[in-house]
């Protein structure tokens, strides 16, 4: 019976995370916000008010923040992630997309950060709603 072998991968350092965060925040500010949220348009339903990023361990999530316009909970806010970078090793990430069911699916495995951001710019599955 063949056993499975795991591969140990060195985690990201604080400096690594800071550099990745800076690149992703620049991408959010220069690409995502101008394209998908050039202005905030309040509605009587849930409407987007911001696009941000956040680390959870070695995973960087791209998040769209919404505000409720419904009368019974007007002004309440919540986050909805739409894409995620899972660190694999070095400058390689698995690029994940978030399905409406709450599950994460791998869109592309082991891509460099620059390629992952380019894919997010061009592939609708990886973009905010």
N, C-alpha and C positions, 0 to 999 in steps of 0.2 A: 504494500500500500504506500503510495507516494505521499509524502507530507508537504504541506504548504510552507514555504519560507517567507518570512516577512523581510522587508528591506527597511533599515533604519535610515531616516532622513533627518538631517540637522534642521532644527526649527529656525525660524526667522529671528534675527536680533532686533533690538530696538531701533538701531540705525537702518536696518533693512526695511522695517515697517515704516519708518519715517520717510524714507525715499520713495517707497511704493505709494504711501498715502499722498505725498506731494504730487506725484505723477497722476494719480487717480483724481485728486481734487482739481488739478489743472484741467483734466479731461472733462470732469463734470462742469466746471465753470465755462470752458471754452467750446464744448461740443454739446453736451446733453441739455444744459439749461437753455442756451439760445435756441436750440432746435425743438425741444419738447416742453419748455416752460418759459417762453419769452415774457409772459405776463401772467399774473394771477387773476383768474376770472371767477369770482364767487358765483355759485349757483345754488339752487335749492336742494341739491344733492351733495354727495361727496366730491370735492374738487382738489386737485393737486396744488400744493403751496411751496414745495421745495424738493430738491433732489440732493441727497447727501451720500456719504459712505461711512462704513463702520466696520471695525475689526471685531471678530469673535475667534479667539485663538489664532490659527494660521489661515483664516478665511476672511476675505474682505468683501462685504456686501454693498451693493449699490441699492439705495433705498429711495422710494418716493414717499414724501410725507403728504398726507391728505387732511383736510379740514371738513367737518360736517356742516352742511347747510340745512339739514333737516330741522324742523321746528322743535322737536322733542330733545335734541342734543346738539343744537347749533353751537359752533365754536369748538367742539371737541376735536382732537387731532389723533391720528394714528399713522403708523408706518407700514409700508408694504414693499418688501424687497423684490427686485425684478431680475437681478443678475448677481453672480458671485464668482470670485476668484479663489479657488482652493489651492494653496501653495503645495507644489509637488516636490521641487528641489531647485536650488539656485534661482534662476529667473524663469522657471517653468511653472505654469498654473493649469489646472483643469478649469475650464470656463463653463459655468453652470447657469441654467435658466430655471426660473421659478414658475411652475405650472399653477393654474388657478386652484388646483386641489390641495396646494400646500407642499407638494413634493418638489424636490430639486432633481434635475436631470442634467447629465453631462452633455454639453454641446460640442466641446472640442477638448481633447486631452493633451496635456503637456505642452501648451503653447507659451512662447515668451510674452511678457507683459505688453509690449508694443503691439504684437499681433492680436492679443486678446482685446485690447482697446479698439483696434481697427475693426475687428469682428463685431464688437458692440455697436460701433457706429453704423455698420451696414446690414446687420441681421435683425429683423423685426422681433424675433423671439427674445432677444437680449435687451430690448429697449423698454423704457417706461410706457405705460398705457396712455 
